[in-house]
Amino acid sequence: MLKLTKSLFKDNLFIIAIGITLGIAYLSLMQVPKTQLSFTSIDKVYHLFAYFTLTICWLFSFYKKPSIKFKIVIACIVYGIIIEVLQHTLTKYRTGDFYDVLANTVGIFLGMIVFNLFLKKIKVNSY
């Protein structure tokens, strides 16, 4: 079962990364229903987690091409900025926020760190 799961992720990681990219765009630009509950900072954790996941998926999609690792990180940062600008310009129900961009960027860098640690562990175990 573990082999099958590993094979599915390995063969479809690029498609999963595209899905996560589109999912973030959709969730970032859709109108969220108003609720009585108000959580001021929890959405920053959501941003961090979403962009951590985005970065990890894209990095693992191209893990055999280490030369584009930093291009992927820069692309994720630019994507996060574009989404925030689109929230500010295209919607009346969302606002672009500098702290969202900051949370996105922290998630991206955490994703890159975890990816690098994972690759280092794989290289150590393969010797």
N, CA, C and O atoms as a printed pandas DataFrame, in Angstrom:
     atom_number atom_name residue_name chain_id  residue_number  x_coord  y_coord  z_coord
0              1         N          MET        A               1    0.821   -1.196    0.000
1              2        CA          MET        A               1    0.000    0.000    0.000
2              3         C          MET        A               1    0.869    1.267    0.000
3              4         O          MET        A               1    0.568    2.238   -0.694
4              5         N          LEU        A               2    1.945    1.239    0.786
5              6        CA          LEU        A               2    2.838    2.389    0.847
6              7         C          LEU        A               2    3.501    2.631   -0.503
7              8         O          LEU        A               2    3.677    3.776   -0.918
8              9         N          LYS        A               3    3.872    1.537   -1.193
9             10        CA          LYS        A               3    4.469    1.676   -2.522
10            11         C          LYS        A               3    3.494    2.317   -3.503
11            12         O          LYS        A               3    3.882    3.169   -4.302
12            13         N          LEU        A               4    2.227    1.907   -3.441
13            14        CA          LEU        A               4    1.204    2.454   -4.324
14            15         C          LEU        A               4    0.996    3.943   -4.049
15            16         O          LEU        A               4    0.912    4.742   -4.982
16            17         N          THR        A               5    0.914    4.311   -2.786
17            18        CA          THR        A               5    0.740    5.720   -2.419
18            19         C          THR        A               5    1.933    6.545   -2.886
19            20         O          THR        A               5    1.764    7.625   -3.453
20            21         N          LYS        A               6    3.129    6.038   -2.649
21            22        CA          LYS        A               6    4.347    6.731   -3.064
22            23         C          LYS        A               6    4.368    6.903   -4.580
23            24         O          LYS        A               6    4.732    7.967   -5.081
24            25         N          SER        A               7    3.980    5.865   -5.305
25            26        CA          SER        A               7    3.951    5.920   -6.757
26            27         C          SER        A               7    2.921    6.936   -7.262
27            28         O          SER        A               7    3.188    7.686   -8.201
28            29         N          LEU        A               8    1.755    6.951   -6.637
29            30        CA          LEU        A               8    0.716    7.908   -7.039
30            31         C          LEU        A               8    1.178    9.341   -6.858
31            32         O          LEU        A               8    0.984   10.176   -7.742
32            33         N          PHE        A               9    1.796    9.634   -5.705
33            34        CA          PHE        A               9    2.274   10.994   -5.465
34            35         C          PHE        A               9    3.399   11.356   -6.417
35            36         O          PHE        A               9    3.421   12.461   -6.959
36            37         N          LYS        A              10    4.325   10.446   -6.625
37            38        CA          LYS        A              10    5.470   10.723   -7.485
38            39         C          LYS        A              10    5.032   10.997   -8.917
39            40         O          LYS        A              10    5.532   11.919   -9.560
40            41         N          ASP        A              11    4.115   10.210   -9.404
41            42        CA          ASP        A              11    3.683   10.342  -10.793
42            43         C          ASP        A              11    2.726   11.513  -11.009
43            44         O          ASP        A              11    2.608   12.006  -12.131
44            45         N          ASN        A              12    2.052   11.960   -9.975
45            46        CA          ASN        A              12    1.028   12.997  -10.136
46            47         C          ASN        A              12    1.325   14.278   -9.369
47            48         O          ASN        A              12    0.437   15.119   -9.222
48            49         N          LEU        A              13    2.529   14.447   -8.883
49            50        CA          LEU        A              13    2.830   15.614   -8.056
50            51         C          LEU        A              13    2.688   16.917   -8.827
51            52         O          LEU        A              13    2.262   17.924   -8.262
52            53         N          PHE        A              14    3.035   16.912  -10.102
53            54        CA          PHE        A              14    2.880   18.117  -10.924
54            55         C          PHE        A              14    1.408   18.509  -11.017
55            56         O          PHE        A              14    1.071   19.688  -10.907
56            57         N          ILE        A              15    0.544   17.542  -11.217
57            58        CA          ILE        A              15   -0.905   17.807  -11.300
58            59         C          ILE        A              15   -1.430   18.289   -9.950
59            60         O          ILE        A              15   -2.265   19.192   -9.887
60            61         N          ILE        A              16   -0.934   17.680   -8.868
61            62        CA          ILE        A              16   -1.331   18.113   -7.529
62            63         C          ILE        A              16   -0.887   19.552   -7.286
63            64         O          ILE        A              16   -1.642   20.341   -6.718
64            65         N          ALA        A              17    0.324   19.903   -7.708
65            66        CA          ALA        A              17    0.831   21.264   -7.535
66            67         C          ALA        A              17   -0.026   22.269   -8.304
67            68         O          ALA        A              17   -0.322   23.350   -7.794
68            69         N          ILE        A              18   -0.422   21.922   -9.513
69            70        CA          ILE        A              18   -1.308   22.806  -10.289
70            71         C          ILE        A              18   -2.646   22.949   -9.570
71            72         O          ILE        A              18   -3.186   24.052   -9.479
72            73         N          GLY        A              19   -3.181   21.847   -9.061
73            74        CA          GLY        A              19   -4.447   21.892   -8.325
74            75         C          GLY        A              19   -4.368   22.776   -7.094
75            76         O          GLY        A              19   -5.292   23.541   -6.817
76            77         N          ILE        A              20   -3.276   22.678   -6.359
77            78        CA          ILE        A              20   -3.110   23.527   -5.173
78            79         C          ILE        A              20   -2.987   24.990   -5.573
79            80         O          ILE        A              20   -3.536   25.864   -4.903
80            81         N          THR        A              21   -2.274   25.261   -6.656
81            82        CA          THR        A              21   -2.139   26.635   -7.145
82            83         C          THR        A              21   -3.505   27.220   -7.503
83            84         O          THR        A              21   -3.828   28.343   -7.114
84            85         N          LEU        A              22   -4.298   26.458   -8.242
85            86        CA          LEU        A              22   -5.635   26.926   -8.612
86            87         C          LEU        A              22   -6.554   27.017   -7.396
87            88         O          LEU        A              22   -7.373   27.931   -7.303
88            89         N          GLY        A              23   -6.422   26.076   -6.468
89            90        CA          GLY        A              23   -7.228   26.100   -5.251
90            91         C          GLY        A              23   -6.954   27.330   -4.407
91            92         O          GLY        A              23   -7.879   27.931   -3.860
92            93         N          ILE        A              24   -5.688   27.708   -4.298
93            94        CA          ILE        A              24   -5.337   28.924   -3.543
94            95         C          ILE        A              24   -5.945   30.149   -4.220
95            96         O          ILE        A              24   -6.483   31.031   -3.551
96            97         N          ALA        A              25   -5.859   30.200   -5.540
97            98        CA          ALA        A              25   -6.447   31.341   -6.259
98            99         C          ALA        A              25   -7.950   31.412   -6.007
99           100         O          ALA        A              25   -8.487   32.480   -5.715
100          101         N          TYR        A              26   -8.620   30.278   -6.121
101          102        CA          TYR        A              26  -10.070   30.252   -5.912
102          103         C          TYR        A              26  -10.434   30.671   -4.490
103          104         O          TYR        A              26  -11.282   31.540   -4.287
104          105         N          LEU        A              27   -9.787   30.048   -3.512
105          106        CA          LEU        A              27  -10.104   30.360   -2.112
106          107         C          LEU        A              27   -9.750   31.802   -1.748
107          108         O          LEU        A              27  -10.386   32.404   -0.883
108          109         N          SER        A              28   -8.738   32.347   -2.409
109          110        CA          SER        A              28   -8.322   33.720   -2.109
110          111         C          SER        A              28   -9.235   34.765   -2.730
111          112         O          SER        A              28   -9.327   35.886   -2.230
112          113         N          LEU        A              29   -9.910   34.406   -3.816
113          114        CA          LEU        A              29  -10.718   35.391   -4.527
114          115         C          LEU        A              29  -12.221   35.198   -4.351
115          116         O          LEU        A              29  -13.000   36.061   -4.755
116          117         N          MET        A              30  -12.644   34.079   -3.754
117          118        CA          MET        A              30  -14.076   33.851   -3.575
118          119         C          MET        A              30  -14.600   34.674   -2.396
119          120         O          MET        A              30  -13.847   35.077   -1.510
120          121         N          GLN        A              31  -15.890   34.904   -2.413
121          122        CA          GLN        A              31  -16.517   35.635   -1.328
122          123         C          GLN        A              31  -16.810   34.675   -0.178
123          124         O          GLN        A              31  -17.433   33.630   -0.363
124          125         N          VAL        A              32  -16.352   35.051    0.997
125          126        CA          VAL        A              32  -16.530   34.223    2.182
126          127         C          VAL        A              32  -17.764   34.718    2.924
127          128         O          VAL        A              32  -17.916   35.922    3.129
128          129         N          PRO        A              33  -18.654   33.803    3.334
129          130        CA          PRO        A              33  -19.840   34.244    4.070
130          131         C          PRO        A              33  -19.459   34.884    5.402
131          132         O          PRO        A              33  -18.516   34.450    6.065
132          133         N          LYS        A              34  -20.192   35.905    5.779
133          134        CA          LYS        A              34  -19.958   36.595    7.048
134          135         C          LYS        A              34  -20.388   35.704    8.202
135          136         O          LYS        A              34  -21.416   35.031    8.130
136          137         N          THR        A              35  -19.600   35.705    9.259
137          138        CA          THR        A              35  -19.945   34.964   10.465
138          139         C          THR        A              35  -19.837   35.895   11.663
139          140         O          THR        A              35  -19.234   36.965   11.583
140          141         N          GLN        A              36  -20.420   35.481   12.754
141          142        CA          GLN        A              36  -20.351   36.267   13.980
142          143         C          GLN        A              36  -18.994   36.114   14.658
143          144         O          GLN        A              36  -18.549   37.005   15.382
144          145         N          LEU        A              37  -18.342   34.981   14.419
145          146        CA          LEU        A              37  -17.043   34.745   15.019
146          147         C          LEU        A              37  -15.982   35.573   14.319
147          148         O          LEU        A              37  -15.995   35.719   13.097
148          149         N          SER        A              38  -15.076   36.104   15.097
149          150        CA          SER        A              38  -14.019   36.916   14.517
150          151         C          SER        A              38  -12.665   36.436   15.035
151          152         O          SER        A              38  -12.376   36.525   16.228
152          153         N          PHE        A              39  -11.842   35.926   14.118
153          154        CA          PHE        A              39  -10.489   35.523   14.455
154          155         C          PHE        A              39   -9.551   36.448   13.698
155          156         O          PHE        A              39   -9.509   36.417   12.468
156          157         N          THR        A              40   -8.810   37.258   14.407
157          158        CA          THR        A              40   -8.014   38.278   13.740
158          159         C          THR        A              40   -6.749   37.749   13.090
159          160         O          THR        A              40   -6.408   38.177   11.988
160          161         N          SER        A              41   -6.054   36.846   13.727
161          162        CA          SER        A              41   -4.757   36.426   13.202
162          163         C          SER        A              41   -4.729   34.996   12.673
163          164         O          SER        A              41   -3.723   34.577   12.101
164          165         N          ILE        A              42   -5.788   34.250   12.848
165          166        CA          ILE        A              42   -5.766   32.851   12.425
166          167         C          ILE        A              42   -5.631   32.727   10.905
167          168         O          ILE        A              42   -5.106   31.727   10.415
168          169         N          ASP        A              43   -6.092   33.718   10.163
169          170        CA          ASP        A              43   -5.969   33.615    8.710
170          171         C          ASP        A              43   -4.511   33.680    8.263
171          172         O          ASP        A              43   -4.178   33.195    7.181
172          173         N          LYS        A              44   -3.641   34.267    9.072
173          174        CA          LYS        A              44   -2.204   34.288    8.731
174          175         C          LYS        A              44   -1.633   32.865    8.792
175          176         O          LYS        A              44   -0.765   32.502    7.998
176          177         N          VAL        A              45   -2.126   32.075    9.735
177          178        CA          VAL        A              45   -1.707   30.673    9.825
178          179         C          VAL        A              45   -2.184   29.918    8.586
179          180         O          VAL        A              45   -1.459   29.079    8.051
180          181         N          TYR        A              46   -3.395   30.213    8.135
181          182        CA          TYR        A              46   -3.907   29.590    6.904
182          183         C          TYR        A              46   -3.033   29.962    5.706
183          184         O          TYR        A              46   -2.697   29.114    4.879
184          185         N          HIS        A              47   -2.675   31.233    5.627
185          186        CA          HIS        A              47   -1.799   31.682    4.534
186          187         C          HIS        A              47   -0.462   30.949    4.592
187          188         O          HIS        A              47    0.018   30.441    3.579
188          189         N          LEU        A              48    0.129   30.898    5.769
189          190        CA          LEU        A              48    1.410   30.232    5.943
190          191         C          LEU        A              48    1.321   28.773    5.507
191          192         O          LEU        A              48    2.176   28.292    4.762
192          193         N          PHE        A              49    0.302   28.078    5.963
193          194        CA          PHE        A              49    0.138   26.661    5.619
194          195         C          PHE        A              49   -0.107   26.468    4.122
195          196         O          PHE        A              49    0.457   25.559    3.512
196          197         N          ALA        A              50   -0.935   27.308    3.539
197          198        CA          ALA        A              50   -1.251   27.169    2.108
198          199         C          ALA        A              50   -0.002   27.356    1.252
199          200         O          ALA        A              50    0.231   26.584    0.322
200          201         N          TYR        A              51    0.793   28.361    1.555
201          202        CA          TYR        A              51    1.973   28.632    0.739
202          203         C          TYR        A              51    3.123   27.689    1.070
203          204         O          TYR        A              51    3.978   27.446    0.217
204          205         N          PHE        A              52    3.165   27.156    2.280
205          206        CA          PHE        A              52    4.099   26.079    2.618
206          207         C          PHE        A              52    3.789   24.870    1.739
207          208         O          PHE        A              52    4.686   24.290    1.129
208          209         N          THR        A              53    2.521   24.500    1.682
209          210        CA          THR        A              53    2.091   23.348    0.883
210          211         C          THR        A              53    2.349   23.586   -0.599
211          212         O          THR        A              53    2.828   22.697   -1.302
212          213         N          LEU        A              54    2.031   24.780   -1.068
213          214        CA          LEU        A              54    2.266   25.144   -2.471
214          215         C          LEU        A              54    3.744   24.970   -2.825
215          216         O          LEU        A              54    4.084   24.357   -3.837
216          217         N          THR        A              55    4.600   25.512   -1.989
217          218        CA          THR        A              55    6.040   25.465   -2.257
218          219         C          THR        A              55    6.569   24.035   -2.230
219          220         O          THR        A              55    7.317   23.627   -3.119
220          221         N          ILE        A              56    6.181   23.283   -1.214
221          222        CA          ILE        A              56    6.628   21.889   -1.107
222          223         C          ILE        A              56    6.218   21.096   -2.359
223          224         O          ILE        A              56    7.026   20.351   -2.913
224          225         N          CYS        A              57    4.981   21.255   -2.794
225          226        CA          CYS        A              57    4.510   20.507   -3.971
226          227         C          CYS        A              57    5.288   20.880   -5.224
227          228         O          CYS        A              57    5.698   20.001   -5.982
228          229         N          TRP        A              58    5.497   22.173   -5.449
229          230        CA          TRP        A              58    6.242   22.580   -6.638
230          231         C          TRP        A              58    7.699   22.144   -6.567
231          232         O          TRP        A              58    8.268   21.721   -7.573
232          233         N          LEU        A              59    8.313   22.243   -5.383
233          234        CA          LEU        A              59    9.708   21.821   -5.259
234          235         C          LEU        A              59    9.859   20.319   -5.493
235          236         O          LEU        A              59   10.793   19.884   -6.167
236          237         N          PHE        A              60    8.947   19.533   -4.941
237          238        CA          PHE        A              60    9.030   18.087   -5.166
238          239         C          PHE        A              60    8.667   17.716   -6.601
239          240         O          PHE        A              60    9.116   16.684   -7.100
240          241         N          SER        A              61    7.873   18.530   -7.261
241          242        CA          SER        A              61    7.565   18.267   -8.674
242          243         C          SER        A              61    8.815   18.351   -9.536
243          244         O          SER        A              61    8.937   17.660  -10.547
244          245         N          PHE        A              62    9.742   19.209   -9.121
245          246        CA          PHE        A              62   10.963   19.428   -9.911
246          247         C          PHE        A              62   12.226   19.109   -9.102
247          248         O          PHE        A              62   13.268   19.727   -9.318
248          249         N          TYR        A              63   12.141   18.157   -8.179
249          250        CA          TYR        A              63   13.280   17.889   -7.309
250          251         C          TYR        A              63   14.510   17.375   -8.061
251          252         O          TYR        A              63   15.627   17.471   -7.553
252          253         N          LYS        A              64   14.320   16.838   -9.250
253          254        CA          LYS        A              64   15.458   16.350  -10.043
254          255         C          LYS        A              64   16.144   17.485  -10.800
255          256         O          LYS        A              64   17.154   17.274  -11.471
256          257         N          LYS        A              65   15.586   18.688  -10.685
257          258        CA          LYS        A              65   16.177   19.861  -11.331
258          259         C          LYS        A              65   16.485   20.908  -10.259
259          260         O          LYS        A              65   15.760   21.895  -10.133
260          261         N          PRO        A              66   17.555   20.701   -9.486
261          262        CA          PRO        A              66   17.843   21.622   -8.382
262          263         C          PRO        A              66   18.177   23.042   -8.837
263          264         O          PRO        A              66   18.119   23.978   -8.039
264          265         N          SER        A              67   18.523   23.206  -10.105
265          266        CA          SER        A              67   18.873   24.543  -10.584
266          267         C          SER        A              67   17.669   25.488  -10.615
267          268         O          SER        A              67   17.849   26.705  -10.646
268          269         N          ILE        A              68   16.448   24.952  -10.609
269          270        CA          ILE        A              68   15.279   25.836  -10.661
270          271         C          ILE        A              68   14.610   26.012   -9.293
271          272         O          ILE        A              68   13.531   26.596   -9.202
272          273         N          LYS        A              69   15.249   25.508   -8.232
273          274        CA          LYS        A              69   14.670   25.596   -6.896
274          275         C          LYS        A              69   14.373   27.054   -6.510
275          276         O          LYS        A              69   13.283   27.361   -6.027
276          277         N          PHE        A              70   15.335   27.936   -6.725
277          278        CA          PHE        A              70   15.123   29.332   -6.330
278          279         C          PHE        A              70   14.135   30.038   -7.255
279          280         O          PHE        A              70   13.455   30.974   -6.833
280          281         N          LYS        A              71   14.048   29.604   -8.500
281          282        CA          LYS        A              71   13.039   30.151   -9.403
282          283         C          LYS        A              71   11.639   29.786   -8.917
283          284         O          LYS        A              71   10.718   30.599   -8.998
284          285         N          ILE        A              72   11.483   28.570   -8.414
285          286        CA          ILE        A              72   10.189   28.137   -7.871
286          287         C          ILE        A              72    9.828   28.972   -6.655
287          288         O          ILE        A              72    8.684   29.406   -6.515
288          289         N          VAL        A              73   10.790   29.199   -5.778
289          290        CA          VAL        A              73   10.542   30.003   -4.574
290          291         C          VAL        A              73   10.148   31.425   -4.960
291          292         O          VAL        A              73    9.189   31.969   -4.414
292          293         N          ILE        A              74   10.868   32.023   -5.882
293          294        CA          ILE        A              74   10.543   33.385   -6.336
294          295         C          ILE        A              74    9.161   33.404   -6.994
295          296         O          ILE        A              74    8.381   34.330   -6.772
296          297         N          ALA        A              75    8.860   32.394   -7.797
297          298        CA          ALA        A              75    7.553   32.325   -8.457
298          299         C          ALA        A              75    6.429   32.228   -7.422
299          300         O          ALA        A              75    5.381   32.849   -7.593
300          301         N          CYS        A              76    6.635   31.461   -6.361
301          302        CA          CYS        A              76    5.619   31.350   -5.306
302          303         C          CYS        A              76    5.417   32.693   -4.593
303          304         O          CYS        A              76    4.287   33.071   -4.286
304          305         N          ILE        A              77    6.512   33.406   -4.334
305          306        CA          ILE        A              77    6.404   34.721   -3.689
306          307         C          ILE        A              77    5.645   35.686   -4.594
307          308         O          ILE        A              77    4.742   36.390   -4.142
308          309         N          VAL        A              78    6.015   35.717   -5.871
309          310        CA          VAL        A              78    5.328   36.603   -6.831
310          311         C          VAL        A              78    3.857   36.219   -6.942
311          312         O          VAL        A              78    2.995   37.095   -7.008
312          313         N          TYR        A              79    3.561   34.927   -6.964
313          314        CA          TYR        A              79    2.178   34.461   -7.019
314          315         C          TYR        A              79    1.385   34.983   -5.824
315          316         O          TYR        A              79    0.261   35.459   -5.982
316          317         N          GLY        A              80    1.968   34.895   -4.633
317          318        CA          GLY        A              80    1.297   35.393   -3.431
318          319         C          GLY        A              80    1.018   36.892   -3.512
319          320         O          GLY        A              80   -0.046   37.356   -3.104
320          321         N          ILE        A              81    1.976   37.638   -4.037
321          322        CA          ILE        A              81    1.792   39.090   -4.189
322          323         C          ILE        A              81    0.698   39.379   -5.205
323          324         O          ILE        A              81   -0.153   40.240   -4.979
324          325         N          ILE        A              82    0.716   38.661   -6.326
325          326        CA          ILE        A              82   -0.313   38.859   -7.364
326          327         C          ILE        A              82   -1.698   38.567   -6.807
327          328         O          ILE        A              82   -2.640   39.314   -7.074
328          329         N          ILE        A              83   -1.838   37.496   -6.039
329          330        CA          ILE        A              83   -3.143   37.161   -5.453
330          331         C          ILE        A              83   -3.619   38.291   -4.545
331          332         O          ILE        A              83   -4.795   38.655   -4.580
332          333         N          GLU        A              84   -2.733   38.843   -3.741
333          334        CA          GLU        A              84   -3.126   39.940   -2.844
334          335         C          GLU        A              84   -3.527   41.184   -3.642
335          336         O          GLU        A              84   -4.487   41.867   -3.286
336          337         N          VAL        A              85   -2.798   41.476   -4.715
337          338        CA          VAL        A              85   -3.151   42.619   -5.566
338          339         C          VAL        A              85   -4.509   42.380   -6.226
339          340         O          VAL        A              85   -5.327   43.296   -6.308
340          341         N          LEU        A              86   -4.754   41.153   -6.697
341          342        CA          LEU        A              86   -6.046   40.831   -7.302
342          343         C          LEU        A              86   -7.181   40.947   -6.282
343          344         O          LEU        A              86   -8.274   41.404   -6.618
344          345         N          GLN        A              87   -6.927   40.538   -5.053
345          346        CA          GLN        A              87   -7.954   40.697   -4.013
346          347         C          GLN        A              87   -8.309   42.174   -3.840
347          348         O          GLN        A              87   -9.475   42.529   -3.666
348          349         N          HIS        A              88   -7.309   43.008   -3.891
349          350        CA          HIS        A              88   -7.529   44.444   -3.683
350          351         C          HIS        A              88   -8.207   45.105   -4.889
351          352         O          HIS        A              88   -9.039   45.998   -4.726
352          353         N          THR        A              89   -7.847   44.662   -6.099
353          354        CA          THR        A              89   -8.341   45.350   -7.294
354          355         C          THR        A              89   -9.593   44.728   -7.902
355          356         O          THR        A              89  -10.432   45.451   -8.437
356          357         N          LEU        A              90   -9.739   43.416   -7.833
357          358        CA          LEU        A              90  -10.853   42.753   -8.509
358          359         C          LEU        A              90  -12.090   42.551   -7.641
359          360         O          LEU        A              90  -13.203   42.422   -8.150
360          361         N          THR        A              91  -11.885   42.525   -6.333
361          362        CA          THR        A              91  -13.020   42.219   -5.469
362          363         C          THR        A              91  -13.364   43.405   -4.581
363          364         O          THR        A              91  -12.513   44.230   -4.248
364          365         N          LYS        A              92  -14.627   43.464   -4.211
365          366        CA          LYS        A              92  -15.075   44.487   -3.268
366          367         C          LYS        A              92  -15.216   43.887   -1.871
367          368         O          LYS        A              92  -15.383   44.617   -0.895
368          369         N          TYR        A              93  -15.149   42.573   -1.776
369          370        CA          TYR        A              93  -15.363   41.867   -0.523
370          371         C          TYR        A              93  -14.063   41.340    0.081
371          372         O          TYR        A              93  -14.089   40.749    1.161
372          373         N          ARG        A              94  -12.935   41.538   -0.589
373          374        CA          ARG        A              94  -11.623   41.121   -0.076
374          375         C          ARG        A              94  -10.680   42.310   -0.125
375          376         O          ARG        A              94  -10.861   43.228   -0.924
376          377         N          THR        A              95   -9.679   42.285    0.730
377          378        CA          THR        A              95   -8.672   43.343    0.707
378          379         C          THR        A              95   -7.289   42.710    0.644
379          380         O          THR        A              95   -7.041   41.669    1.254
380          381         N          GLY        A              96   -6.404   43.341   -0.091
381          382        CA          GLY        A              96   -5.013   42.908   -0.112
382          383         C          GLY        A              96   -4.357   43.360    1.183
383          384         O          GLY        A              96   -4.649   44.442    1.692
384          385         N          ASP        A              97   -3.476   42.534    1.710
385          386        CA          ASP        A              97   -2.890   42.831    3.010
386          387         C          ASP        A              97   -1.405   42.498    2.992
387          388         O          ASP        A              97   -1.008   41.405    2.589
388          389         N          PHE        A              98   -0.589   43.453    3.433
389          390        CA          PHE        A              98    0.857   43.240    3.503
390          391         C          PHE        A              98    1.191   42.071    4.422
391          392         O          PHE        A              98    2.102   41.295    4.133
392          393         N          TYR        A              99    0.465   41.940    5.523
393          394        CA          TYR        A              99    0.744   40.856    6.471
394          395         C          TYR        A              99    0.385   39.480    5.889
395          396         O          TYR        A              99    0.970   38.468    6.275
396          397         N          ASP        A             100   -0.567   39.452    4.970
397          398        CA          ASP        A             100   -0.848   38.200    4.254
398          399         C          ASP        A             100    0.346   37.822    3.378
399          400         O          ASP        A             100    0.751   36.660    3.334
400          401         N          VAL        A             101    0.906   38.814    2.681
401          402        CA          VAL        A             101    2.092   38.568    1.850
402          403         C          VAL        A             101    3.244   38.091    2.728
403          404         O          VAL        A             101    3.988   37.186    2.347
404          405         N          LEU        A             102    3.388   38.697    3.895
405          406        CA          LEU        A             102    4.446   38.287    4.819
406          407         C          LEU        A             102    4.244   36.846    5.295
407          408         O          LEU        A             102    5.193   36.064    5.339
408          409         N          ALA        A             103    3.002   36.499    5.650
409          410        CA          ALA        A             103    2.694   35.125    6.074
410          411         C          ALA        A             103    2.934   34.145    4.928
411          412         O          ALA        A             103    3.466   33.055    5.142
412          413         N          ASN        A             104    2.541   34.532    3.707
413          414        CA          ASN        A             104    2.794   33.689    2.530
414          415         C          ASN        A             104    4.291   33.419    2.382
415          416         O          ASN        A             104    4.712   32.283    2.168
416          417         N          THR        A             105    5.082   34.481    2.500
417          418        CA          THR        A             105    6.524   34.382    2.308
418          419         C          THR        A             105    7.169   33.519    3.388
419          420         O          THR        A             105    8.076   32.737    3.098
420          421         N          VAL        A             106    6.712   33.654    4.620
421          422        CA          VAL        A             106    7.233   32.807    5.698
422          423         C          VAL        A             106    6.916   31.339    5.394
423          424         O          VAL        A             106    7.771   30.472    5.568
424          425         N          GLY        A             107    5.705   31.063    4.946
425          426        CA          GLY        A             107    5.335   29.697    4.570
426          427         C          GLY        A             107    6.193   29.164    3.435
427          428         O          GLY        A             107    6.571   27.993    3.434
428          429         N          ILE        A             108    6.501   30.018    2.475
429          430        CA          ILE        A             108    7.337   29.622    1.331
430          431         C          ILE        A             108    8.745   29.276    1.804
431          432         O          ILE        A             108    9.300   28.250    1.410
432          433         N          PHE        A             109    9.320   30.128    2.645
433          434        CA          PHE        A             109   10.672   29.851    3.142
434          435         C          PHE        A             109   10.706   28.620    4.045
435          436         O          PHE        A             109   11.668   27.854    4.007
436          437         N          LEU        A             110    9.671   28.424    4.850
437          438        CA          LEU        A             110    9.600   27.196    5.654
438          439         C          LEU        A             110    9.517   25.970    4.754
439          440         O          LEU        A             110   10.141   24.946    5.030
440          441         N          GLY        A             111    8.744   26.079    3.678
441          442        CA          GLY        A             111    8.649   24.987    2.715
442          443         C          GLY        A             111    9.989   24.669    2.087
443          444         O          GLY        A             111   10.341   23.502    1.918
444          445         N          MET        A             112   10.742   25.709    1.737
445          446        CA          MET        A             112   12.059   25.497    1.144
446          447         C          MET        A             112   13.010   24.852    2.161
447          448         O          MET        A             112   13.791   23.970    1.804
448          449         N          ILE        A             113   12.945   25.286    3.416
449          450        CA          ILE        A             113   13.805   24.702    4.451
450          451         C          ILE        A             113   13.477   23.224    4.658
451          452         O          ILE        A             113   14.378   22.388    4.712
452          453         N          VAL        A             114   12.197   22.906    4.773
453          454        CA          VAL        A             114   11.787   21.507    4.957
454          455         C          VAL        A             114   12.205   20.669    3.748
455          456         O          VAL        A             114   12.692   19.549    3.904
456          457         N          PHE        A             115   12.017   21.202    2.568
457          458        CA          PHE        A             115   12.421   20.498    1.342
458          459         C          PHE        A             115   13.921   20.214    1.357
459          460         O          PHE        A             115   14.344   19.095    1.066
460          461         N          ASN        A             116   14.732   21.228    1.699
461          462        CA          ASN        A             116   16.185   21.041    1.739
462          463         C          ASN        A             116   16.591   20.009    2.795
463          464         O          ASN        A             116   17.471   19.184    2.551
464          465         N          LEU        A             117   15.954   20.056    3.963
465          466        CA          LEU        A             117   16.252   19.073    5.012
466          467         C          LEU        A             117   15.875   17.665    4.555
467          468         O          LEU        A             117   16.602   16.707    4.816
468          469         N          PHE        A             118   14.749   17.546    3.880
469          470        CA          PHE        A             118   14.308   16.251    3.374
470          471         C          PHE        A             118   15.294   15.705    2.345
471          472         O          PHE        A             118   15.663   14.531    2.388
472          473         N          LEU        A             119   15.719   16.570    1.418
473          474        CA          LEU        A             119   16.684   16.122    0.394
474          475         C          LEU        A             119   18.020   15.734    1.032
475          476         O          LEU        A             119   18.651   14.761    0.619
476          477         N          LYS        A             120   18.442   16.495    2.032
477          478        CA          LYS        A             120   19.694   16.179    2.719
478          479         C          LYS        A             120   19.598   14.814    3.403
479          480         O          LYS        A             120   20.542   14.024    3.374
480          481         N          LYS        A             121   18.448   14.550    4.016
481          482        CA          LYS        A             121   18.261   13.253    4.691
482          483         C          LYS        A             121   18.263   12.118    3.679
483          484         O          LYS        A             121   18.830   11.057    3.940
484          485         N          ILE        A             122   17.643   12.326    2.541
485          486        CA          ILE        A             122   17.623   11.289    1.496
486          487         C          ILE        A             122   19.047   11.009    1.014
487          488         O          ILE        A             122   19.427    9.851    0.838
488          489         N          LYS        A             123   19.835   12.067    0.800
489          490        CA          LYS        A             123   21.223   11.891    0.323
490          491         C          LYS        A             123   22.069   11.168    1.358
491          492         O          LYS        A             123   22.884   10.316    1.003
492          493         N          VAL        A             124   21.888   11.494    2.633
493          494        CA          VAL        A             124   22.645   10.837    3.704
494          495         C          VAL        A             124   22.273    9.358    3.778
495          496         O          VAL        A             124   23.145    8.505    3.943
496          497         N          ASN        A             125   20.993    9.058    3.658
497          498        CA          ASN        A             125   20.539    7.665    3.756
498          499         C          ASN        A             125   20.887    6.838    2.527
499          500         O          ASN        A             125   20.903    5.609    2.594
500          501         N          SER        A             126   21.164    7.492    1.409
501          502        CA          SER        A             126   21.453    6.735    0.196
502          503         C          SER        A             126   22.918    6.293    0.130
503          504         O          SER        A             126   23.270    5.473   -0.718
504          505         N          TYR        A             127   23.771    6.815    1.002
505          506        CA          TYR        A             127   25.194    6.419    1.013
506          507         C          TYR        A             127   25.428    5.220    1.879
507          508         O          TYR        A             127   26.562    4.757    2.000
